Amino acid sequence: MAAGERIETMLSLRCVMPSLTMVAAVSAAHLGAILFPAALRRLYIVRDDDRAGDSAMNGLIGRTRVAGIEAIVLSPRCGDFNEDLRNFDIDALRAALRIQLASEDVGRFLSTGV
Protein backbone atom coordinates (compact mmCIF):
# COMPACT_ATOMS: atom_id res chain seq x y z
CA MET A 1 0.00 0.00 0.00
CA ALA A 2 1.13 3.57 -0.67
CA ALA A 3 -0.09 6.56 1.34
CA GLY A 4 0.44 10.23 0.54
CA GLU A 5 -0.96 13.64 1.31
CA ARG A 6 -2.88 14.88 -1.69
CA ILE A 7 -4.96 13.40 -4.48
CA GLU A 8 -2.84 14.90 -7.29
CA THR A 9 0.30 13.33 -5.84
CA MET A 10 -1.30 9.92 -5.60
CA LEU A 11 -2.90 10.15 -9.06
CA SER A 12 0.54 10.96 -10.48
CA LEU A 13 1.88 7.76 -8.94
CA ARG A 14 -1.17 5.86 -10.19
CA CYS A 15 0.04 6.66 -13.74
CA VAL A 16 3.08 4.40 -13.26
CA MET A 17 1.86 2.03 -10.52
CA PRO A 18 -1.76 1.29 -11.44
CA SER A 19 -2.06 -1.95 -9.46
CA LEU A 20 -0.69 -0.69 -6.13
CA THR A 21 -3.32 0.11 -3.50
CA MET A 22 -3.10 3.82 -2.71
CA VAL A 23 -4.67 6.27 -0.31
CA ALA A 24 -4.66 10.07 -0.45
CA ALA A 25 -4.98 11.46 3.06
CA VAL A 26 -5.85 15.06 1.99
CA SER A 27 -3.33 16.64 4.40
CA ALA A 28 -0.11 15.91 6.26
CA ALA A 29 -2.01 15.71 9.56
CA HIS A 30 -4.43 13.15 8.12
CA LEU A 31 -1.55 11.20 6.57
CA GLY A 32 0.14 10.88 9.94
CA ALA A 33 -3.07 9.44 11.39
CA ILE A 34 -4.08 6.87 8.75
CA LEU A 35 -5.28 3.51 10.01
CA PHE A 36 -3.37 0.47 8.81
CA PRO A 37 -5.21 -2.50 7.30
CA ALA A 38 -4.76 -5.61 9.47
CA ALA A 39 -2.89 -7.55 6.77
CA LEU A 40 -0.52 -4.70 5.82
CA ARG A 41 3.14 -5.73 5.82
CA ARG A 42 4.74 -2.90 3.80
CA LEU A 43 3.74 0.75 3.55
CA TYR A 44 5.17 3.10 0.95
CA ILE A 45 5.11 6.55 2.50
CA VAL A 46 4.80 9.08 -0.31
CA ARG A 47 6.33 12.19 1.16
CA ASP A 48 6.05 15.77 0.04
CA ASP A 49 9.33 17.67 0.27
CA ASP A 50 8.35 20.14 2.96
CA ARG A 51 8.26 20.44 6.74
CA ALA A 52 4.71 19.08 7.06
CA GLY A 53 5.56 16.13 4.79
CA ASP A 54 8.61 15.30 6.87
CA SER A 55 6.58 15.45 10.06
CA ALA A 56 3.91 13.11 8.67
CA MET A 57 6.60 10.75 7.36
CA ASN A 58 8.38 10.61 10.73
CA GLY A 59 5.12 9.94 12.58
CA LEU A 60 4.19 7.15 10.17
CA ILE A 61 7.63 5.55 10.41
CA GLY A 62 7.27 5.39 14.17
CA ARG A 63 3.77 3.93 13.96
CA THR A 64 4.77 1.31 11.37
CA ARG A 65 7.66 0.13 13.56
CA VAL A 66 5.31 -0.38 16.50
CA ALA A 67 2.86 -2.27 14.25
CA GLY A 68 5.56 -4.47 12.69
CA ILE A 69 5.04 -2.98 9.23
CA GLU A 70 7.97 -2.25 6.92
CA ALA A 71 8.01 1.43 5.90
CA ILE A 72 9.66 2.59 2.69
CA VAL A 73 9.75 6.29 1.91
CA LEU A 74 9.22 7.46 -1.67
CA SER A 75 10.74 10.91 -2.18
CA PRO A 76 10.15 13.24 -5.12
CA ARG A 77 12.85 15.19 -6.94
CA CYS A 78 10.78 18.36 -6.69
CA GLY A 79 8.16 19.32 -4.09
CA ASP A 80 5.89 16.33 -4.76
CA PHE A 81 5.39 13.61 -7.35
CA ASN A 82 2.82 15.62 -9.29
CA GLU A 83 5.40 18.36 -9.72
CA ASP A 84 7.92 15.69 -10.82
CA LEU A 85 5.49 14.39 -13.44
CA ARG A 86 4.78 17.90 -14.75
CA ASN A 87 8.42 19.03 -14.80
CA PHE A 88 9.92 15.89 -16.25
CA ASP A 89 7.90 13.12 -17.90
CA ILE A 90 6.30 9.81 -17.10
CA ASP A 91 9.45 7.85 -17.98
CA ALA A 92 11.51 9.97 -15.58
CA LEU A 93 8.91 9.41 -12.85
CA ARG A 94 9.02 5.66 -13.52
CA ALA A 95 12.84 5.64 -13.36
CA ALA A 96 12.90 7.65 -10.11
CA LEU A 97 10.45 5.24 -8.46
CA ARG A 98 12.18 2.10 -9.75
CA ILE A 99 15.23 2.75 -7.55
CA GLN A 100 13.10 3.53 -4.47
CA LEU A 101 10.80 0.50 -4.50
CA ALA A 102 11.59 -2.81 -2.83
CA SER A 103 13.17 -4.97 -5.53
CA GLU A 104 10.37 -7.55 -5.38
CA ASP A 105 7.77 -4.81 -5.97
CA VAL A 106 9.31 -3.34 -9.13
CA GLY A 107 7.91 -6.01 -11.46
CA ARG A 108 4.75 -6.38 -9.41
CA PHE A 109 3.64 -2.76 -9.29
CA LEU A 110 5.67 -0.56 -11.63
CA SER A 111 4.26 -0.37 -15.15
CA THR A 112 6.70 -0.88 -17.99
CA GLY A 113 5.36 1.98 -20.04
CA VAL A 114 4.98 -0.18 -23.12
Secondary structure, DSSP 8 states (H G I E B T S, - for coil): -EEES-HHHHHHHHTT-TTS-EEE-SSHHHHHT----TT--EEEEE--SSHHHHHHHHHHHHHHHHHT-EEEEE--SSSSHHHHHHHS-HHHHHHHHHTTS-HHHHHHHS----
